[in-house]
Amino acid sequence: MTHEAGWAHAPGALRGPAWLQAPTDVNALVPQLWSSTAHKTDAGDLVVGGIPVADLVAEHNTPAYVLDEDDFRSRARAFRDAFSDFDVYYAGKAFLSTAVARWIDEEGLLLDVCSAGELTVALRAGLDPRRIGYHGNNKSVPELRRAVAAGVGRIIVDSFTEVERLASITADTGLTARTMVRVTAGVEAHTHEFIATAHEDQKFGFSIASGDALEAVRRLHAAPGVELLGLHSHIGSQIFDTAGFEIAARRVLALHAQVRDELGLALPEMDLGGGFGIAYTTQDDPSTPALLAEGMRRIVDTECRSLGVDRPRLSIEPGRAIVGPAMCTVYTVGTVKQVTLDAGAVRTYISVDGGMSDNIRTALYDADYSCTLAGRRSEAPPVLARVVGKHCEAGDIVVRDEFLPADLAPGDLLAVPGTGAYCRSMSSNYNHALRPPVIAVKDGAARVIVRRETEEDLLATDLG
């Protein structure tokens, strides 16, 4: 409830959210928030991939993203195995580098890209183009030409303009464009409005209800050189169960049957999206790949029987669920400030050496995160604190509410889990900040897979 004098004066403003409880041990990790190899030593050192993060900081400084390779690979395998009769597409937009592209290829996954830059990384990593899907609501003619020339496995068509562009490209080149039609099923996913993508009033896809989706299928089927593989649906992101997919699958499969009956066209494939959620805080309760797969199969099989259609070849897109929990971000505390409010309450602000330039999600999506003291053990009691960045914005918040040791001081290390998805990929040079490195750790060894930006990088595009 908002107070007329501002948020800080609202009742309970400094007690934190109801789901956040004071810990019995402020040094302990909450296992479900961290990658599988992360643990604390008796001395309080956070260890990931067999390496204390303090050692990584000594060599690479902060802020830094730490990527647990074993955890990443095990999550990729878990989805591959649970969805063994599906094609599983890793979301390049969540986080992509040449090393990660090779990991997902080695683990048997396919790759979604949605820009020329992401395609460049995938091809540089040596991926078979046929194992790449290309998304995007506004693909330019040069982008489409490149995708067709490279032989990508599927282009997810998103507008009638794109249909015309592809038809022109295939006519000019004599090449074949393999396509899917992105449809909006009119499903309101229970997630933030900016990452809910299957309701009618948004920029992606063709509406099933309006008839545009069927018309897109008709035009693509008629276009020379265009191979139509099937329909593509995506209801959103950070989704914890399969309930929302039931309505979407029913509507998409009904269109699939309509295409067969009215156009005499048996589409061989269908993508049901995914966007499965992860645990950022203790309020989140994500499902397992096995349970998700069981639910998706049940939904599709039931609807296929009801409609009298053969089950198409299915694919899913787990989204953040693979890389999200596999990475944490490590910061150094710069200042600790207690702010006394009019009512006498005190809020503790912990300022770190990063912020919205390396994690925009708190400001953009009102996202919640957790964090822990990473370089020592504390015997001090927990206090409710807010972790903020160093940028010139009042909304530069990294962790809105967290219990941290009362003796936290400048120079301490803080680590934030669950930063693998959309943190490095959405990072910026705001305030001319330098983007942090990504350090992959495994079995006690570390290697930089994306180096820290330098001032020379920053000035390279400034032509004076």
Buried (B, 14 or more C-beta within 10 A) or exposed (E): EEEEEEEBBEEEBBEBEEEBEEBEEBBEBEEBBBBBBBEBEEEBBBBBBBBBBBEBBEEBBBBBBBBBBBBBBBBBBBBBBBBEEBBBBBBBBBBBBBBBBBBBBEBBBBBBBBBBEBBEBBBEBEBBBEBBBBBBBEBEEEBBBBBBEBBBBBBBBBBBEBBEBBBBBBEEEEBEBBBBBBBBBBBBBEBBEEBBBBBBEEEBBBBBEEEBBBBBBBBBBEBEBBBBBBBBBBBBBBBBBBEBBBBBBBBBBBBBBBBBEEBEEEBEBBBBBBBBBBBBBBEBEBBEBEEBBBBBBEBBEBBBEEBEBEBBBBBBBBBBBBBBBBBBBBBBBBEBEEEEBEEEEEBBBBBBBBBBBBBBBBBBBEBBBBBBBBBBBBEEEBBBBBBBBBBEBEEBBBBBBBBBBBBBEEEBBBBBBBBBBBBBBBBEEBBEBBBBBBBBBBEEEBEBBBEBBEEEEBEEEEEE
